[in-house]
Amino acid sequence: MKHADFTLTDDLIYLNHAAVAPWPKRTAAAVIAFAEQNSRYGSHFYLDWIKKEAELRQQLKVLINAPSVDDIALVKNTSEALSFVAYGLPWQEGDNIVSSNEEFPSNRLAWQSLANQGVEFRQADLSSSKTPEEALFALVDSHTRLLTISSIQFASGLRLDLERIGAFCKKYGILFCIDAIQSLGAVQFDVQAYNADFVMADGHKWMFGPEGLGLFYAKPEARDKLKLTQYGWHMMKDTHNYENLPWEVHPGARRFECGSSNTLGIHALSASLSLLLEVGMEIIESRVIERSDYLKAVISANQQLILLSNQKSQLKSGIVIFKHKSIANEILYQHLQQNGVVCAMRGGGIRFSPHFYNSLAEIERAVVLAAELDL
Ligand SMILES: Cc1ncc(COP(=O)(O)O)c(C=O)c1O
């Protein structure tokens, strides 16, 4: 039986939240209502849209435990926010940035593109030390300006100890940047406990939002270090005073929002977050981990399948990777897709990423479908 908050069709087992999640019922309803309102009244209710935007900022503040809504900018996606940091910081030749060799391209390309300014991008092999955190620390030296890492690795499910990394960065005066797209909406997150300087994530994965609307958290001292790379009316301190000359830049993270908001996306993401916050992130995290633990147990017990997910960290995520003993990933992936299991091919295997609403029975059914394939 499907969860009451979702209308996913019965012939699908949806295990792809680490890629793009389905919308909850209320999100679809919010988008339909917005479309109807817009088509009948245009922007007549613009002030309500501004209120919805403020509500979304408040929800995001709660989700990441930010000290203030002013620390959060609404951005297009993770990549845009990473680029704000990469192109905002005043680099000097010889500086280096420490990261891992498991990052999604967005958390690599922005930094590698600084090579022409003499900035080195160092990629730790996270399995090369006793802990993945120590593998990162081993690459740090007196020229390290920033450490950037995915909170949970997209192709292994490895979850980093952000508190430990944040404490290390603080001790050595290094900026700490977190690509949190595989965490937000799946597990609890606390920018203050992690001493994070910059955090970014798009809303379309575990947060159940639409593509193209994400958040960029920047701590006040850290955001003041960033040179602005985009300009427009929306970043003014006195946003709606269009005649003001000269103008002042917004003191908050809103300075990174140069133009009109993604109002449709804001209505959708706010509806999705209302579900997560209503259930509570503590409960969501425990259910996500219960499901990934269950998946790991069922996969490990199956003679035909091999569990690949990184087991080194004590911290758990919603991502589980496995492969078949004798069947190629491409064939197994096709078989699963054809049988209604929505998943991805990542990290040398098949990636299952269940969310809190998936039933244990459907998760087991997906594993049985993977194991039953016989050539
Ligand atoms: C770790 C990570 N970062 C970033 C992204 C996507 O970035 P964007 O929000 O810019 O599309 C993904 C998508 O798979 C991801 O897994």
The ligand as an ORCA input file, in Angstrom:
! r2SCAN-3c Opt
* xyz 0 1
  C      26.660     15.461     -4.727
  C      25.898     16.182     -5.807
  N      26.096     17.495     -5.996
  C      25.401     18.192     -6.915
  C      24.468     17.570     -7.725
  C      23.664     18.323     -8.721
  O      23.937     19.663     -8.749
  P      22.884     20.739     -9.261
  O      21.967     21.055     -8.133
  O      23.741     21.885     -9.642
  O      22.159     20.157    -10.432
  C      24.247     16.197     -7.586
  C      23.273     15.511     -8.466
  O      23.268     14.335     -8.663
  C      24.970     15.495     -6.586
  O      24.759     14.190     -6.383
*
